[in-house]
Amino acid sequence: MTRILAIALLLTTLFPWCASAQQAATSAAQSTETPLVTDQEIQLLRQDIQSGRKQVVAINMALTDSEAQKFWPVYDSYAAEASKINDTKVAVIKDYAAHYQNLSDEQAQSMVKKWTDADQALVQLRLKYFSQFQKAVSGVKAARFFQIDRRISLLVDVQLSSSIPLATP
């Protein structure tokens, strides 16, 4: 339980901008001169999240030296592919932020489809990599990794969801 709290605290420190994001998003939508968050800031935030995610995984996996030598290269490949999928989510969020106050039905449908497709791609990625992790560590440790990965993803999704304003009908 302590480790779960550590994850939550880590993620809340990685998202200091979430508390006032809805107010800022509203202000940004009213003023089109300056974007709410720049692409560079998004990239830095994503790097921080990846670094924090790797630290949380390392703490919670309790790998032997032999396991670590096999595990981390697989993890790095998995994380790189997951990052590409998450690029889609970032693009959807940016598109939504630019249009949420005047969202058409077609835009809403397109965004929901893109977001859902990205979620499905992450599920498929997990299924693809399970056997690779299982070769690097035991099946139980591979399952443990995906439990940790899923918890972190859920925490990130909660943080993002709580900071994104609802669509304006």
RODO-2510 file (C-alpha; in nm, 4 decimals, decimal comma):
residues 169
     n   res          X          Y          Z
     1     m     0,0000     0,0000     0,0000
     2     t     0,2890     0,2349     0,0747
     3     r     0,4211     0,1870    -0,2770
     4     i     0,0827     0,2767    -0,4241
     5     l     0,0861     0,5985    -0,2234
     6     a     0,4391     0,6647    -0,3475
     7     i     0,3158     0,6277    -0,7049
     8     a     0,0266     0,8647    -0,6400
     9     l     0,2545     1,1218    -0,4793
    10     l     0,5068     1,0911    -0,7600
    11     l     0,2406     1,1470    -1,0219
    12     t     0,0903     1,4426    -0,8420
    13     t     0,4338     1,6038    -0,8339
    14     l     0,4649     1,5387    -1,2063
    15     f     0,1348     1,7165    -1,2698
    16     p     0,1631     2,0431    -1,0765
    17     w    -0,0321     2,2224    -1,3456
    18     c    -0,3425     2,0020    -1,3117
    19     a    -0,5017     2,1890    -1,0231
    20     s    -0,5710     2,4989    -1,2261
    21     a    -0,5703     2,3482    -1,5736
    22     q    -0,9418     2,3880    -1,6311
    23     q    -0,9280     2,7590    -1,5482
    24     a    -0,6195     2,7991    -1,7630
    25     a    -0,7801     2,6069    -2,0487
    26     t    -1,0795     2,8359    -2,0361
    27     s    -0,8538     3,1419    -2,0424
    28     a    -0,6490     2,9965    -2,3261
    29     a    -0,9589     2,9236    -2,5297
    30     q    -1,0634     3,2867    -2,4933
    31     s    -0,7193     3,4134    -2,5927
    32     t    -0,5806     3,2428    -2,9022
    33     e    -0,2535     3,4356    -2,8924
    34     t    -0,0594     3,1967    -2,6677
    35     p    -0,1160     2,8209    -2,6294
    36     l    -0,1910     2,6914    -2,2778
    37     v     0,1086     2,4579    -2,2848
    38     t     0,3799     2,4608    -2,5475
    39     d     0,4931     2,1506    -2,7355
    40     q     0,8283     2,1775    -2,5581
    41     e     0,6570     2,1808    -2,2165
    42     i     0,4479     1,8781    -2,3158
    43     q     0,7632     1,6956    -2,4255
    44     l     0,9407     1,7773    -2,0983
    45     l     0,6380     1,6656    -1,8977
    46     r     0,6233     1,3389    -2,0895
    47     q     0,9955     1,2815    -2,0236
    48     d     0,9353     1,3432    -1,6521
    49     i     0,6458     1,0981    -1,6526
    50     q     0,8554     0,8327    -1,8300
    51     s     1,1401     0,8817    -1,5849
    52     g     0,9042     0,8661    -1,2885
    53     r     0,7306     0,5612    -1,4331
    54     k     1,0615     0,3804    -1,4708
    55     q     1,1555     0,4650    -1,1104
    56     v     0,8240     0,3313    -0,9821
    57     v     0,8638     0,0135    -1,1864
    58     a     1,2195    -0,0340    -1,0573
    59     i     1,1108     0,0092    -0,6958
    60     n     0,8190    -0,2301    -0,7266
    61     m     0,9677    -0,5062    -0,9420
    62     a     1,2442    -0,6176    -0,7029
    63     l     1,4524    -0,7593    -0,9860
    64     t     1,7690    -0,9589    -0,9353
    65     d     2,0740    -0,8391    -1,1283
    66     s     2,0252    -1,1221    -1,3776
    67     e     1,6564    -1,0392    -1,4238
    68     a     1,7307    -0,6681    -1,4576
    69     q     1,9755    -0,7318    -1,7431
    70     k     1,6984    -0,9073    -1,9357
    71     f     1,4037    -0,6965    -1,8184
    72     w     1,5166    -0,3388    -1,8876
    73     p     1,5863    -0,3769    -2,2613
    74     v     1,2362    -0,5250    -2,3061
    75     y     1,0922    -0,2466    -2,0911
    76     d     1,2686     0,0201    -2,2986
    77     s     1,1261    -0,1257    -2,6227
    78     y     0,7800    -0,1485    -2,4685
    79     a     0,8014     0,2094    -2,3372
    80     a     0,9128     0,3400    -2,6774
    81     e     0,6169     0,1759    -2,8509
    82     a     0,3779     0,2924    -2,5798
    83     s     0,5118     0,6454    -2,6208
    84     k     0,4227     0,6399    -2,9913
    85     i     0,0685     0,5347    -2,9047
    86     n     0,0522     0,8065    -2,6415
    87     d     0,1500     1,0575    -2,9111
    88     t    -0,1999     0,9993    -3,0468
    89     k    -0,3541     1,0791    -2,7096
    90     v    -0,1477     1,3968    -2,6806
    91     a    -0,2603     1,5031    -3,0289
    92     v    -0,6247     1,4372    -2,9383
    93     i    -0,5901     1,6375    -2,6158
    94     k    -0,4283     1,9283    -2,8004
    95     d    -0,6979     1,9204    -3,0677
    96     y    -0,9677     1,9041    -2,8019
    97     a    -0,8149     2,1945    -2,6084
    98     a    -0,8261     2,4058    -2,9217
    99     h    -1,1900     2,3228    -3,0003
   100     y    -1,3753     2,2054    -2,6893
   101     q    -1,5921     2,5159    -2,6578
   102     n    -1,7094     2,4944    -3,0190
   103     l    -1,6824     2,1194    -3,0786
   104     s    -1,8899     1,9873    -3,3669
   105     d    -2,0521     1,6457    -3,3512
   106     e    -1,8115     1,5231    -3,6188
   107     q    -1,5070     1,6490    -3,4263
   108     a    -1,6357     1,4887    -3,1065
   109     q    -1,6917     1,1575    -3,2816
   110     s    -1,3478     1,1689    -3,4416
   111     m    -1,1770     1,2471    -3,1104
   112     v    -1,3585     0,9699    -2,9252
   113     k    -1,2632     0,7231    -3,1988
   114     k    -0,8960     0,8290    -3,1947
   115     w    -0,8819     0,8085    -2,8140
   116     t    -1,0514     0,4669    -2,8106
   117     d    -0,8242     0,3399    -3,0877
   118     a    -0,5219     0,4494    -2,8818
   119     d    -0,6591     0,2693    -2,5748
   120     q    -0,7085    -0,0464    -2,7810
   121     a    -0,3580    -0,0149    -2,9250
   122     l    -0,2162    -0,0030    -2,5704
   123     v    -0,4082    -0,3199    -2,4782
   124     q    -0,2706    -0,4925    -2,7894
   125     l     0,0791    -0,3709    -2,7018
   126     r     0,0510    -0,5220    -2,3541
   127     l    -0,0598    -0,8530    -2,5026
   128     k     0,2265    -0,8428    -2,7526
   129     y     0,4885    -0,7753    -2,4870
   130     f     0,3655    -1,0114    -2,2167
   131     s     0,5478    -1,3092    -2,3703
   132     q     0,8647    -1,1018    -2,4098
   133     f     0,8565    -0,9968    -2,0453
   134     q     0,7806    -1,3557    -1,9496
   135     k     1,1025    -1,4644    -2,1238
   136     a     1,2991    -1,1989    -1,9333
   137     v     1,1471    -1,2695    -1,5909
   138     s     0,8997    -1,5217    -1,4520
   139     g     0,5360    -1,5180    -1,5564
   140     v     0,4402    -1,3861    -1,2142
   141     k     0,6893    -1,0993    -1,2376
   142     a     0,5711    -1,0222    -1,5908
   143     a     0,2147    -1,0060    -1,4589
   144     r     0,3361    -0,7862    -1,1727
   145     f     0,4954    -0,5473    -1,4218
   146     f     0,1702    -0,5131    -1,6125
   147     q    -0,0199    -0,4559    -1,2889
   148     i     0,2217    -0,1745    -1,2028
   149     d     0,2106    -0,0365    -1,5557
   150     r    -0,1697    -0,0415    -1,5557
   151     r    -0,1915     0,1318    -1,2173
   152     i     0,0433     0,4063    -1,3307
   153     s    -0,1534     0,4474    -1,6539
   154     l    -0,4784     0,4732    -1,4594
   155     l    -0,3303     0,7360    -1,2279
   156     v    -0,2051     0,9368    -1,5253
   157     d    -0,5476     0,9063    -1,6914
   158     v    -0,7212     1,0257    -1,3736
   159     q    -0,4873     1,3238    -1,3518
   160     l    -0,5411     1,4096    -1,7180
   161     s    -0,9168     1,3575    -1,7031
   162     s    -0,9534     1,5763    -1,3981
   163     s    -0,7669     1,8596    -1,5700
   164     i    -0,9484     1,8514    -1,9039
   165     p    -1,2727     2,0491    -1,9125
   166     l    -1,5863     1,8706    -2,0282
   167     a    -1,7164     1,9403    -2,3764
   168     t    -1,9501     2,2353    -2,3948
   169     p    -2,2822     2,1357    -2,5554
***
